[in-house]
Protein backbone atom coordinates (compact mmCIF):
# COMPACT_ATOMS: atom_id res chain seq x y z
CA UNK A 1 0.00 0.00 0.00
CA UNK A 2 1.15 3.49 -0.83
CA UNK A 3 -0.35 6.12 1.47
CA UNK A 4 0.21 9.80 0.77
CA UNK A 5 -1.28 13.15 1.69
CA UNK A 6 -2.75 15.64 -0.76
CA UNK A 7 -4.41 19.04 -0.45
CA UNK A 8 -7.06 20.75 -2.50
CA UNK A 9 -10.31 22.69 -2.50
CA UNK A 10 -13.77 21.20 -2.01
CA UNK A 11 -15.57 21.41 -5.34
CA UNK A 12 -18.73 19.32 -4.83
CA UNK A 13 -20.29 17.93 -1.65
CA UNK A 14 -23.58 16.11 -1.16
CA UNK A 15 -24.55 16.15 2.55
CA UNK A 16 -26.98 13.26 2.05
CA UNK A 17 -24.42 10.77 0.70
CA UNK A 18 -21.41 12.61 2.24
CA UNK A 19 -19.60 12.14 -1.07
CA UNK A 20 -18.09 14.73 -3.34
CA UNK A 21 -15.02 15.90 -5.20
CA UNK A 22 -11.89 17.89 -4.44
CA UNK A 23 -9.98 19.99 -6.94
CA UNK A 24 -6.26 19.48 -6.37
CA UNK A 25 -3.85 22.38 -6.81
CA UNK A 26 -2.73 20.96 -10.18
CA UNK A 27 -6.32 21.02 -11.48
CA UNK A 28 -7.05 17.31 -11.07
CA UNK A 29 -10.49 16.47 -9.72
CA UNK A 30 -10.54 13.65 -7.14
CA UNK A 31 -13.69 11.94 -5.87
CA UNK A 32 -14.28 10.83 -2.28
CA UNK A 33 -17.04 8.69 -0.81
CA UNK A 34 -19.04 8.79 2.41
CA UNK A 35 -16.72 6.49 4.38
CA UNK A 36 -13.71 8.68 3.50
CA UNK A 37 -15.62 11.78 4.68
CA UNK A 38 -16.70 10.03 7.91
CA UNK A 39 -13.10 8.89 8.61
CA UNK A 40 -11.94 12.52 8.80
CA UNK A 41 -14.36 13.42 11.59
CA UNK A 42 -16.12 16.26 9.78
CA UNK A 43 -19.85 16.91 9.97
CA UNK A 44 -20.14 19.38 7.08
CA UNK A 45 -18.08 20.59 4.15
CA UNK A 46 -18.58 23.84 2.26
CA UNK A 47 -17.65 24.36 -1.35
CA UNK A 48 -14.35 26.24 -1.53
CA UNK A 49 -12.97 24.98 1.80
CA UNK A 50 -9.34 23.85 1.80
CA UNK A 51 -9.00 20.19 2.68
CA UNK A 52 -6.32 17.58 3.00
CA UNK A 53 -6.76 13.94 2.16
CA UNK A 54 -5.12 10.65 2.91
CA UNK A 55 -4.87 8.72 -0.36
CA UNK A 56 -4.12 5.00 -0.34
CA UNK A 57 -3.44 3.25 -3.67
CA UNK A 58 -5.24 6.03 -5.55
CA UNK A 59 -8.35 6.01 -3.33
CA UNK A 60 -9.23 8.75 -0.83
CA UNK A 61 -9.54 7.03 2.57
CA UNK A 62 -9.87 10.11 4.81
CA UNK A 63 -10.63 13.79 4.28
CA UNK A 64 -10.47 16.69 6.73
CA UNK A 65 -9.77 20.41 6.89
CA UNK A 66 -6.16 21.52 6.43
CA UNK A 67 -6.10 22.81 10.01
CA UNK A 68 -7.03 19.42 11.50
CA UNK A 69 -4.96 16.24 11.75
CA UNK A 70 -5.73 13.28 9.52
CA UNK A 71 -6.58 10.05 11.33
CA UNK A 72 -3.87 7.39 11.47
N, CA, C and O atoms as a CHARMM CRD file, in Angstrom:
* protein
*
  288
    1    1 UNK  N      0.83400  -1.19100   0.00000 PROA 1      0.00000
    2    1 UNK  CA     0.00000   0.00000   0.00000 PROA 1      0.00000
    3    1 UNK  C      0.87100   1.24400   0.00000 PROA 1      0.00000
    4    1 UNK  O      1.90300   1.30100   0.66800 PROA 1      0.00000
    5    2 UNK  N      0.43800   2.22500  -0.75400 PROA 2      0.00000
    6    2 UNK  CA     1.14600   3.48800  -0.82500 PROA 2      0.00000
    7    2 UNK  C      0.22700   4.58200  -0.31700 PROA 2      0.00000
    8    2 UNK  O     -0.71300   4.97400  -1.00900 PROA 2      0.00000
    9    3 UNK  N      0.48800   5.07700   0.88300 PROA 3      0.00000
   10    3 UNK  CA    -0.34900   6.12000   1.47000 PROA 3      0.00000
   11    3 UNK  C      0.37000   7.45400   1.34000 PROA 3      0.00000
   12    3 UNK  O      1.55200   7.57200   1.66500 PROA 3      0.00000
   13    4 UNK  N     -0.36400   8.46200   0.85800 PROA 4      0.00000
   14    4 UNK  CA     0.20900   9.79700   0.76600 PROA 4      0.00000
   15    4 UNK  C     -0.84500  10.82000   1.14100 PROA 4      0.00000
   16    4 UNK  O     -2.03200  10.50900   1.23500 PROA 4      0.00000
   17    5 UNK  N     -0.39100  12.04100   1.35200 PROA 5      0.00000
   18    5 UNK  CA    -1.27700  13.14800   1.68600 PROA 5      0.00000
   19    5 UNK  C     -1.37300  14.08500   0.49900 PROA 5      0.00000
   20    5 UNK  O     -0.39600  14.28600  -0.22400 PROA 5      0.00000
   21    6 UNK  N     -2.54600  14.65600   0.29900 PROA 6      0.00000
   22    6 UNK  CA    -2.74800  15.63700  -0.76200 PROA 6      0.00000
   23    6 UNK  C     -3.65900  16.73600  -0.23100 PROA 6      0.00000
   24    6 UNK  O     -4.44300  16.51200   0.69100 PROA 6      0.00000
   25    7 UNK  N     -3.55100  17.92500  -0.81700 PROA 7      0.00000
   26    7 UNK  CA    -4.41300  19.04500  -0.44500 PROA 7      0.00000
   27    7 UNK  C     -5.14800  19.55800  -1.66600 PROA 7      0.00000
   28    7 UNK  O     -4.69200  19.40400  -2.79900 PROA 7      0.00000
   29    8 UNK  N     -6.29000  20.17000  -1.41700 PROA 8      0.00000
   30    8 UNK  CA    -7.05900  20.75000  -2.49700 PROA 8      0.00000
   31    8 UNK  C     -8.21000  21.57200  -1.95100 PROA 8      0.00000
   32    8 UNK  O     -8.23900  21.92700  -0.77200 PROA 8      0.00000
   33    9 UNK  N     -9.15900  21.87000  -2.82800 PROA 9      0.00000
   34    9 UNK  CA   -10.31400  22.69100  -2.50100 PROA 9      0.00000
   35    9 UNK  C    -11.58100  21.89700  -2.77200 PROA 9      0.00000
   36    9 UNK  O    -11.72100  21.28900  -3.83300 PROA 9      0.00000
   37   10 UNK  N    -12.50400  21.90000  -1.81900 PROA 10     0.00000
   38   10 UNK  CA   -13.77100  21.19700  -2.00500 PROA 10     0.00000
   39   10 UNK  C    -14.50600  21.78900  -3.19200 PROA 10     0.00000
   40   10 UNK  O    -14.72500  22.99900  -3.25400 PROA 10     0.00000
   41   11 UNK  N    -14.88700  20.93900  -4.13300 PROA 11     0.00000
   42   11 UNK  CA   -15.57200  21.40800  -5.33600 PROA 11     0.00000
   43   11 UNK  C    -17.05200  21.04100  -5.30100 PROA 11     0.00000
   44   11 UNK  O    -17.90700  21.86300  -5.63400 PROA 11     0.00000
   45   12 UNK  N    -17.35500  19.80600  -4.89700 PROA 12     0.00000
   46   12 UNK  CA   -18.73000  19.31900  -4.83000 PROA 12     0.00000
   47   12 UNK  C    -18.87500  18.54600  -3.52700 PROA 12     0.00000
   48   12 UNK  O    -17.97900  17.79300  -3.14500 PROA 12     0.00000
   49   13 UNK  N    -20.00900  18.73200  -2.84000 PROA 13     0.00000
   50   13 UNK  CA   -20.28700  17.92900  -1.64800 PROA 13     0.00000
   51   13 UNK  C    -21.78500  17.71800  -1.53000 PROA 13     0.00000
   52   13 UNK  O    -22.56400  18.66800  -1.59200 PROA 13     0.00000
   53   14 UNK  N    -22.18100  16.46400  -1.35900 PROA 14     0.00000
   54   14 UNK  CA   -23.58300  16.10800  -1.15600 PROA 14     0.00000
   55   14 UNK  C    -23.74200  15.67600   0.30300 PROA 14     0.00000
   56   14 UNK  O    -23.25300  14.61100   0.68100 PROA 14     0.00000
   57   15 UNK  N    -24.42400  16.49200   1.13900 PROA 15     0.00000
   58   15 UNK  CA   -24.54700  16.14900   2.55000 PROA 15     0.00000
   59   15 UNK  C    -25.35900  14.88000   2.81800 PROA 15     0.00000
   60   15 UNK  O    -25.23200  14.28100   3.88600 PROA 15     0.00000
   61   16 UNK  N    -26.17800  14.47100   1.87500 PROA 16     0.00000
   62   16 UNK  CA   -26.97600  13.25500   2.05500 PROA 16     0.00000
   63   16 UNK  C    -26.10400  12.00600   1.93900 PROA 16     0.00000
   64   16 UNK  O    -26.18200  11.11100   2.78100 PROA 16     0.00000
   65   17 UNK  N    -25.27800  11.94700   0.90300 PROA 17     0.00000
   66   17 UNK  CA   -24.41800  10.77500   0.69600 PROA 17     0.00000
   67   17 UNK  C    -23.04600  10.96800   1.33600 PROA 17     0.00000
   68   17 UNK  O    -22.30000  10.00400   1.50700 PROA 17     0.00000
   69   18 UNK  N    -22.70600  12.21900   1.69200 PROA 18     0.00000
   70   18 UNK  CA   -21.40600  12.61400   2.24500 PROA 18     0.00000
   71   18 UNK  C    -20.27000  12.35400   1.26500 PROA 18     0.00000
   72   18 UNK  O    -19.12200  12.17100   1.66900 PROA 18     0.00000
   73   19 UNK  N    -20.59300  12.33900  -0.01400 PROA 19     0.00000
   74   19 UNK  CA   -19.60000  12.13900  -1.06900 PROA 19     0.00000
   75   19 UNK  C    -19.41800  13.43600  -1.84000 PROA 19     0.00000
   76   19 UNK  O    -20.26500  14.32800  -1.78300 PROA 19     0.00000
   77   20 UNK  N    -18.32000  13.53400  -2.55100 PROA 20     0.00000
   78   20 UNK  CA   -18.08500  14.72800  -3.34100 PROA 20     0.00000
   79   20 UNK  C    -16.77100  14.65200  -4.09000 PROA 20     0.00000
   80   20 UNK  O    -16.21600  13.57500  -4.30500 PROA 20     0.00000
   81   21 UNK  N    -16.28600  15.82300  -4.48300 PROA 21     0.00000
   82   21 UNK  CA   -15.01500  15.89800  -5.20100 PROA 21     0.00000
   83   21 UNK  C    -14.17500  17.03900  -4.64900 PROA 21     0.00000
   84   21 UNK  O    -14.68500  18.00800  -4.08600 PROA 21     0.00000
   85   22 UNK  N    -12.87700  16.88900  -4.83300 PROA 22     0.00000
   86   22 UNK  CA   -11.89400  17.89500  -4.44000 PROA 22     0.00000
   87   22 UNK  C    -11.09000  18.24600  -5.67000 PROA 22     0.00000
   88   22 UNK  O    -10.71500  17.36800  -6.44700 PROA 22     0.00000
   89   23 UNK  N    -10.82400  19.52500  -5.84800 PROA 23     0.00000
   90   23 UNK  CA    -9.98000  19.99100  -6.93900 PROA 23     0.00000
   91   23 UNK  C     -8.57900  20.19600  -6.37700 PROA 23     0.00000
   92   23 UNK  O     -8.35000  21.08500  -5.55600 PROA 23     0.00000
   93   24 UNK  N     -7.63900  19.35700  -6.83100 PROA 24     0.00000
   94   24 UNK  CA    -6.25700  19.48100  -6.37400 PROA 24     0.00000
   95   24 UNK  C     -5.62800  20.74100  -6.94700 PROA 24     0.00000
   96   24 UNK  O     -6.15200  21.32800  -7.89400 PROA 24     0.00000
   97   25 UNK  N     -4.51100  21.15400  -6.37400 PROA 25     0.00000
   98   25 UNK  CA    -3.85400  22.38500  -6.80900 PROA 25     0.00000
   99   25 UNK  C     -3.37800  22.31000  -8.25800 PROA 25     0.00000
  100   25 UNK  O     -3.20600  23.34700  -8.89900 PROA 25     0.00000
  101   26 UNK  N     -3.16100  21.10200  -8.78800 PROA 26     0.00000
  102   26 UNK  CA    -2.73100  20.96200 -10.18100 PROA 26     0.00000
  103   26 UNK  C     -3.89900  20.88800 -11.16000 PROA 26     0.00000
  104   26 UNK  O     -3.69900  20.71800 -12.36300 PROA 26     0.00000
  105   27 UNK  N     -5.13700  21.01900 -10.63200 PROA 27     0.00000
  106   27 UNK  CA    -6.32400  21.02200 -11.47700 PROA 27     0.00000
  107   27 UNK  C     -7.01600  19.67900 -11.60400 PROA 27     0.00000
  108   27 UNK  O     -8.07100  19.58900 -12.23200 PROA 27     0.00000
  109   28 UNK  N     -6.44900  18.63700 -11.02400 PROA 28     0.00000
  110   28 UNK  CA    -7.04600  17.31000 -11.07300 PROA 28     0.00000
  111   28 UNK  C     -8.22400  17.23600 -10.11000 PROA 28     0.00000
  112   28 UNK  O     -8.13400  17.69500  -8.97100 PROA 28     0.00000
  113   29 UNK  N     -9.32700  16.65800 -10.57200 PROA 29     0.00000
  114   29 UNK  CA   -10.49200  16.47400  -9.71600 PROA 29     0.00000
  115   29 UNK  C    -10.47000  15.05600  -9.15200 PROA 29     0.00000
  116   29 UNK  O    -10.33500  14.08900  -9.90000 PROA 29     0.00000
  117   30 UNK  N    -10.60500  14.93500  -7.82500 PROA 30     0.00000
  118   30 UNK  CA   -10.54300  13.64600  -7.13700 PROA 30     0.00000
  119   30 UNK  C    -11.84300  13.43500  -6.38200 PROA 30     0.00000
  120   30 UNK  O    -12.30400  14.32000  -5.66200 PROA 30     0.00000
  121   31 UNK  N    -12.43000  12.26000  -6.55000 PROA 31     0.00000
  122   31 UNK  CA   -13.68500  11.93700  -5.87200 PROA 31     0.00000
  123   31 UNK  C    -13.41700  11.28800  -4.52000 PROA 31     0.00000
  124   31 UNK  O    -12.41800  10.59100  -4.34000 PROA 31     0.00000
  125   32 UNK  N    -14.32200  11.52700  -3.56900 PROA 32     0.00000
  126   32 UNK  CA   -14.28300  10.83100  -2.28200 PROA 32     0.00000
  127   32 UNK  C    -15.68600  10.33700  -1.95900 PROA 32     0.00000
  128   32 UNK  O    -16.68100  10.90300  -2.41100 PROA 32     0.00000
  129   33 UNK  N    -15.74500   9.26600  -1.16400 PROA 33     0.00000
  130   33 UNK  CA   -17.04400   8.68800  -0.81200 PROA 33     0.00000
  131   33 UNK  C    -17.39800   8.98100   0.64700 PROA 33     0.00000
  132   33 UNK  O    -16.61300   9.58400   1.38000 PROA 33     0.00000
  133   34 UNK  N    -18.57300   8.55100   1.04800 PROA 34     0.00000
  134   34 UNK  CA   -19.04500   8.78700   2.40700 PROA 34     0.00000
  135   34 UNK  C    -18.12500   8.24500   3.48700 PROA 34     0.00000
  136   34 UNK  O    -17.84700   8.95400   4.45400 PROA 34     0.00000
  137   35 UNK  N    -17.64000   7.00600   3.36100 PROA 35     0.00000
  138   35 UNK  CA   -16.72300   6.48500   4.38100 PROA 35     0.00000
  139   35 UNK  C    -15.43900   7.30600   4.52000 PROA 35     0.00000
  140   35 UNK  O    -14.92800   7.45600   5.63000 PROA 35     0.00000
  141   36 UNK  N    -14.91600   7.83200   3.42900 PROA 36     0.00000
  142   36 UNK  CA   -13.71100   8.68300   3.49900 PROA 36     0.00000
  143   36 UNK  C    -14.03200   9.98400   4.23500 PROA 36     0.00000
  144   36 UNK  O    -13.22300  10.46200   5.03100 PROA 36     0.00000
  145   37 UNK  N    -15.20900  10.55900   3.97400 PROA 37     0.00000
  146   37 UNK  CA   -15.62400  11.77700   4.67600 PROA 37     0.00000
  147   37 UNK  C    -15.79300  11.49700   6.16500 PROA 37     0.00000
  148   37 UNK  O    -15.32000  12.26800   7.00000 PROA 37     0.00000
  149   38 UNK  N    -16.46500  10.39600   6.50100 PROA 38     0.00000
  150   38 UNK  CA   -16.69500  10.03200   7.90600 PROA 38     0.00000
  151   38 UNK  C    -15.38400   9.78300   8.64700 PROA 38     0.00000
  152   38 UNK  O    -15.28000  10.10600   9.83100 PROA 38     0.00000
  153   39 UNK  N    -14.38300   9.21500   7.97600 PROA 39     0.00000
  154   39 UNK  CA   -13.10200   8.89500   8.60800 PROA 39     0.00000
  155   39 UNK  C    -12.36800  10.14700   9.07900 PROA 39     0.00000
  156   39 UNK  O    -11.57600  10.08300  10.01900 PROA 39     0.00000
  157   40 UNK  N    -12.62400  11.28400   8.43500 PROA 40     0.00000
  158   40 UNK  CA   -11.94400  12.51800   8.79800 PROA 40     0.00000
  159   40 UNK  C    -12.56100  13.26200   9.96400 PROA 40     0.00000
  160   40 UNK  O    -11.98500  14.23500  10.45100 PROA 40     0.00000
  161   41 UNK  N    -13.73000  12.81900  10.42300 PROA 41     0.00000
  162   41 UNK  CA   -14.35800  13.41900  11.59100 PROA 41     0.00000
  163   41 UNK  C    -15.12500  14.70700  11.33600 PROA 41     0.00000
  164   41 UNK  O    -15.50800  15.39200  12.28500 PROA 41     0.00000
  165   42 UNK  N    -15.35200  15.04400  10.08900 PROA 42     0.00000
  166   42 UNK  CA   -16.11800  16.25900   9.78100 PROA 42     0.00000
  167   42 UNK  C    -17.61100  15.97600   9.83000 PROA 42     0.00000
  168   42 UNK  O    -18.04600  14.83300   9.69500 PROA 42     0.00000
  169   43 UNK  N    -18.38900  17.03400  10.02500 PROA 43     0.00000
  170   43 UNK  CA   -19.85000  16.91200   9.97400 PROA 43     0.00000
  171   43 UNK  C    -20.42200  17.62200   8.76300 PROA 43     0.00000
  172   43 UNK  O    -21.52900  17.31000   8.32500 PROA 43     0.00000
  173   44 UNK  N    -19.67000  18.58500   8.21200 PROA 44     0.00000
  174   44 UNK  CA   -20.14300  19.38000   7.08300 PROA 44     0.00000
  175   44 UNK  C    -18.93700  19.85600   6.29000 PROA 44     0.00000
  176   44 UNK  O    -17.84900  20.02300   6.84000 PROA 44     0.00000
  177   45 UNK  N    -19.13200  20.07100   5.01700 PROA 45     0.00000
  178   45 UNK  CA   -18.07900  20.59400   4.15200 PROA 45     0.00000
  179   45 UNK  C    -18.70100  21.62400   3.22400 PROA 45     0.00000
  180   45 UNK  O    -19.72200  21.36100   2.58800 PROA 45     0.00000
  181   46 UNK  N    -18.09000  22.78600   3.14800 PROA 46     0.00000
  182   46 UNK  CA   -18.57900  23.84200   2.26200 PROA 46     0.00000
  183   46 UNK  C    -17.71800  23.89900   1.00600 PROA 46     0.00000
  184   46 UNK  O    -16.50700  23.68200   1.05300 PROA 46     0.00000
  185   47 UNK  N    -18.35400  24.19100  -0.09100 PROA 47     0.00000
  186   47 UNK  CA   -17.64600  24.36300  -1.34800 PROA 47     0.00000
  187   47 UNK  C    -16.61500  25.47100  -1.16900 PROA 47     0.00000
  188   47 UNK  O    -16.92600  26.52500  -0.61400 PROA 47     0.00000
  189   48 UNK  N    -15.40600  25.24300  -1.62900 PROA 48     0.00000
  190   48 UNK  CA   -14.34600  26.23800  -1.52800 PROA 48     0.00000
  191   48 UNK  C    -13.44900  26.07400  -0.31400 PROA 48     0.00000
  192   48 UNK  O    -12.41700  26.73900  -0.22200 PROA 48     0.00000
  193   49 UNK  N    -13.82100  25.19600   0.62900 PROA 49     0.00000
  194   49 UNK  CA   -12.96700  24.98000   1.79700 PROA 49     0.00000
  195   49 UNK  C    -11.71400  24.20700   1.39500 PROA 49     0.00000
  196   49 UNK  O    -11.75700  23.32100   0.54100 PROA 49     0.00000
  197   50 UNK  N    -10.59800  24.56200   2.03000 PROA 50     0.00000
  198   50 UNK  CA    -9.33900  23.84700   1.80200 PROA 50     0.00000
  199   50 UNK  C     -9.36800  22.57300   2.63400 PROA 50     0.00000
  200   50 UNK  O     -9.71300  22.59900   3.81500 PROA 50     0.00000
  201   51 UNK  N     -9.00800  21.47900   2.01800 PROA 51     0.00000
  202   51 UNK  CA    -9.00300  20.18700   2.68400 PROA 51     0.00000
  203   51 UNK  C     -7.69200  19.45900   2.42000 PROA 51     0.00000
  204   51 UNK  O     -6.96400  19.76800   1.47700 PROA 51     0.00000
  205   52 UNK  N     -7.41700  18.49600   3.27100 PROA 52     0.00000
  206   52 UNK  CA    -6.31900  17.57900   3.00300 PROA 52     0.00000
  207   52 UNK  C     -6.88200  16.17400   3.06800 PROA 52     0.00000
  208   52 UNK  O     -7.84200  15.89700   3.78800 PROA 52     0.00000
  209   53 UNK  N     -6.25800  15.29300   2.29400 PROA 53     0.00000
  210   53 UNK  CA    -6.76400  13.93900   2.16300 PROA 53     0.00000
  211   53 UNK  C     -5.64100  12.94900   2.36900 PROA 53     0.00000
  212   53 UNK  O     -4.47500  13.23100   2.09000 PROA 53     0.00000
  213   54 UNK  N     -6.01300  11.79700   2.85800 PROA 54     0.00000
  214   54 UNK  CA    -5.11700  10.65300   2.90900 PROA 54     0.00000
  215   54 UNK  C     -5.52900   9.76400   1.74300 PROA 54     0.00000
  216   54 UNK  O     -6.67700   9.32700   1.65900 PROA 54     0.00000
  217   55 UNK  N     -4.59100   9.50100   0.85000 PROA 55     0.00000
  218   55 UNK  CA    -4.86700   8.72300  -0.35700 PROA 55     0.00000
  219   55 UNK  C     -4.06500   7.42700  -0.27900 PROA 55     0.00000
  220   55 UNK  O     -2.85100   7.45000  -0.07700 PROA 55     0.00000
  221   56 UNK  N     -4.74200   6.31400  -0.43700 PROA 56     0.00000
  222   56 UNK  CA    -4.11800   4.99800  -0.34500 PROA 56     0.00000
  223   56 UNK  C     -4.38200   4.24500  -1.64500 PROA 56     0.00000
  224   56 UNK  O     -5.52900   3.94200  -1.97100 PROA 56     0.00000
  225   57 UNK  N     -3.32300   3.94600  -2.38100 PROA 57     0.00000
  226   57 UNK  CA    -3.44100   3.24800  -3.67000 PROA 57     0.00000
  227   57 UNK  C     -4.44300   3.93500  -4.59700 PROA 57     0.00000
  228   57 UNK  O     -5.23900   3.26800  -5.25700 PROA 57     0.00000
  229   58 UNK  N     -4.40400   5.26800  -4.64800 PROA 58     0.00000
  230   58 UNK  CA    -5.24500   6.03400  -5.55000 PROA 58     0.00000
  231   58 UNK  C     -6.65000   6.30400  -5.05700 PROA 58     0.00000
  232   58 UNK  O     -7.42200   6.96400  -5.75100 PROA 58     0.00000
  233   59 UNK  N     -7.00700   5.81300  -3.87500 PROA 59     0.00000
  234   59 UNK  CA    -8.35000   6.01300  -3.33300 PROA 59     0.00000
  235   59 UNK  C     -8.27600   6.89500  -2.09300 PROA 59     0.00000
  236   59 UNK  O     -7.43100   6.68200  -1.22300 PROA 59     0.00000
  237   60 UNK  N     -9.17200   7.89400  -2.01100 PROA 60     0.00000
  238   60 UNK  CA    -9.23300   8.75500  -0.82800 PROA 60     0.00000
  239   60 UNK  C     -9.82000   7.93500   0.31000 PROA 60     0.00000
  240   60 UNK  O    -10.93100   7.41700   0.19600 PROA 60     0.00000
  241   61 UNK  N     -9.06900   7.81300   1.42100 PROA 61     0.00000
  242   61 UNK  CA    -9.54400   7.03100   2.56500 PROA 61     0.00000
  243   61 UNK  C     -9.92700   7.90900   3.74700 PROA 61     0.00000
  244   61 UNK  O    -10.61400   7.44700   4.65800 PROA 61     0.00000
  245   62 UNK  N     -9.49400   9.16700   3.74800 PROA 62     0.00000
  246   62 UNK  CA    -9.86900  10.11200   4.80600 PROA 62     0.00000
  247   62 UNK  C     -9.73400  11.52900   4.26800 PROA 62     0.00000
  248   62 UNK  O     -8.86200  11.81600   3.44900 PROA 62     0.00000
  249   63 UNK  N    -10.60200  12.40200   4.73700 PROA 63     0.00000
  250   63 UNK  CA   -10.62800  13.78700   4.28400 PROA 63     0.00000
  251   63 UNK  C    -10.95000  14.66500   5.47700 PROA 63     0.00000
  252   63 UNK  O    -11.86300  14.36200   6.24400 PROA 63     0.00000
  253   64 UNK  N    -10.20600  15.75300   5.64100 PROA 64     0.00000
  254   64 UNK  CA   -10.47000  16.68700   6.73100 PROA 64     0.00000
  255   64 UNK  C     -9.99000  18.07300   6.32700 PROA 64     0.00000
  256   64 UNK  O     -9.40900  18.24100   5.25500 PROA 64     0.00000
  257   65 UNK  N    -10.22600  19.05600   7.17000 PROA 65     0.00000
  258   65 UNK  CA    -9.76800  20.41200   6.89300 PROA 65     0.00000
  259   65 UNK  C     -8.25300  20.48000   7.05300 PROA 65     0.00000
  260   65 UNK  O     -7.67200  19.68500   7.79200 PROA 65     0.00000
  261   66 UNK  N     -7.61100  21.42000   6.37100 PROA 66     0.00000
  262   66 UNK  CA    -6.15500  21.52000   6.43100 PROA 66     0.00000
  263   66 UNK  C     -5.66600  21.86300   7.83200 PROA 66     0.00000
  264   66 UNK  O     -4.50700  21.60200   8.15400 PROA 66     0.00000
  265   67 UNK  N     -6.50700  22.43300   8.65900 PROA 67     0.00000
  266   67 UNK  CA    -6.10400  22.81400  10.00900 PROA 67     0.00000
  267   67 UNK  C     -6.25800  21.68400  11.02400 PROA 67     0.00000
  268   67 UNK  O     -5.87800  21.84200  12.18400 PROA 67     0.00000
  269   68 UNK  N     -6.81000  20.55100  10.60200 PROA 68     0.00000
  270   68 UNK  CA    -7.03400  19.42100  11.49500 PROA 68     0.00000
  271   68 UNK  C     -6.12100  18.25700  11.10900 PROA 68     0.00000
  272   68 UNK  O     -5.71800  18.13600   9.95200 PROA 68     0.00000
  273   69 UNK  N     -5.79600  17.40000  12.08200 PROA 69     0.00000
  274   69 UNK  CA    -4.95700  16.24500  11.74600 PROA 69     0.00000
  275   69 UNK  C     -5.76100  15.15200  11.05600 PROA 69     0.00000
  276   69 UNK  O     -6.94300  14.95900  11.34100 PROA 69     0.00000
  277   70 UNK  N     -5.10900  14.44800  10.15300 PROA 70     0.00000
  278   70 UNK  CA    -5.72500  13.28500   9.52100 PROA 70     0.00000
  279   70 UNK  C     -5.65000  12.10900  10.49700 PROA 70     0.00000
  280   70 UNK  O     -4.70200  12.00700  11.27500 PROA 70     0.00000
  281   71 UNK  N     -6.64600  11.22500  10.45600 PROA 71     0.00000
  282   71 UNK  CA    -6.57900  10.04700  11.32900 PROA 71     0.00000
  283   71 UNK  C     -5.45900   9.11900  10.86700 PROA 71     0.00000
  284   71 UNK  O     -5.09100   9.10600   9.69300 PROA 71     0.00000
  285   72 UNK  N     -4.93300   8.35800  11.79300 PROA 72     0.00000
  286   72 UNK  CA    -3.87100   7.38800  11.46700 PROA 72     0.00000
  287   72 UNK  C     -4.43500   6.20700  10.74500 PROA 72     0.00000
  288   72 UNK  O     -3.69500   5.28900  10.39100 PROA 72     0.00000
